[in-house]
Amino acid sequence: MRYKLTFVVGLALGYVIGTRAGRERYEQMKKSAKELAQNPAVRNAAESAAQTGRQVAGKAMHAVGDTVGDRLPSSVTDRVHALRNRGRSNGRVEDDDWGTSNT
């Protein structure tokens, strides 16, 4: 309940501050954010962080796959292999019956 109350108070405070600031302040903040996003240093940092994230996720995927892969049902491992190979076969994934039942 405390978190809900904090959220509602924050929402109300943001609304009041936003309405008092007006359209001009909004446009000024929007312009500043756009300039910041187009800054080459910021773009390089964002791309570097994204690349690092992809590398870490790839390592984690392999570590988890090596550890847990032999304990999963064959249907799950077949689906994982299909998803990994998706980009290698013209982006097509075979239809599957995941989420459907015959009952």
C-alpha positions in Angstrom: 0.0 0.0 0.0 2.9 2.4 0.8 4.3 2.0 -2.7 1.0 2.6 -4.3 0.6 5.8 -2.3 4.1 6.9 -3.2 3.4 6.3 -6.9 0.1 8.2 -6.8 1.8 11.1 -5.0 4.7 11.1 -7.5 2.2 11.0 -10.4 0.2 14.0 -9.0 3.4 16.0 -8.3 4.7 15.3 -11.8 1.4 16.4 -13.3 1.3 19.6 -11.3 4.9 20.5 -12.2 4.3 19.6 -15.8 1.3 21.8 -16.1 3.0 24.7 -14.5 6.1 24.4 -16.7 4.0 24.7 -19.8 4.5 23.9 -23.4 7.6 26.1 -23.8 9.6 24.2 -21.1 8.5 20.9 -22.7 9.8 22.0 -26.1 13.0 23.1 -24.5 13.5 19.8 -22.7 12.6 17.9 -25.9 15.2 19.9 -27.9 17.9 19.3 -25.3 17.2 15.5 -25.2 17.3 15.4 -29.0 20.7 17.2 -29.0 22.0 14.9 -26.4 20.9 11.8 -28.3 22.6 13.1 -31.5 25.9 13.8 -29.7 28.6 11.5 -31.2 30.1 10.8 -27.7 26.7 9.7 -26.4 26.0 7.6 -29.5 29.4 5.9 -29.2 28.9 5.2 -25.5 25.4 3.7 -26.2 26.7 1.5 -29.0 29.6 0.4 -26.8 27.2 -0.5 -24.0 24.9 -2.3 -26.4 27.8 -4.3 -27.8 29.0 -5.3 -24.3 25.5 -6.3 -23.4 25.2 -8.5 -26.5 28.6 -10.2 -25.6 27.6 -10.8 -22.0 24.2 -12.1 -23.1 25.9 -14.5 -25.5 28.3 -15.8 -22.9 25.4 -16.2 -20.4 23.3 -18.1 -23.0 26.1 -20.5 -23.7 26.9 -21.0 -20.1 23.3 -21.7 -19.2 22.8 -23.9 -22.3 25.9 -26.0 -21.4 24.7 -26.4 -17.8 21.0 -26.9 -18.3 20.7 -28.0 -21.9 21.1 -31.7 -21.3 18.3 -31.6 -18.7 15.7 -30.1 -20.9 13.1 -32.0 -22.9 13.9 -32.5 -26.6 11.0 -30.2 -27.7 12.6 -27.3 -25.8 16.1 -27.9 -27.2 14.7 -28.3 -30.7 12.9 -25.0 -30.4 16.1 -23.2 -29.1 18.1 -24.6 -32.0 15.4 -23.4 -34.4 15.5 -19.9 -32.9 19.3 -19.8 -33.0 19.3 -20.7 -36.7 16.5 -18.4 -37.6 18.7 -15.6 -38.9 20.7 -18.1 -41.0 17.8 -19.4 -43.1 16.3 -16.3 -44.7 14.6 -15.3 -41.4 12.0 -18.1 -41.7 11.0 -20.2 -38.7 9.1 -23.4 -39.1 5.6 -23.4 -37.7 5.2 -25.1 -34.4 2.5 -26.1 -32.1 3.7 -24.3 -29.0 0.9 -23.0 -26.9 -1.7 -25.2 -28.6 -3.2 -28.4 -27.3 -5.2 -31.2 -28.8 -7.6 -31.3 -25.9 
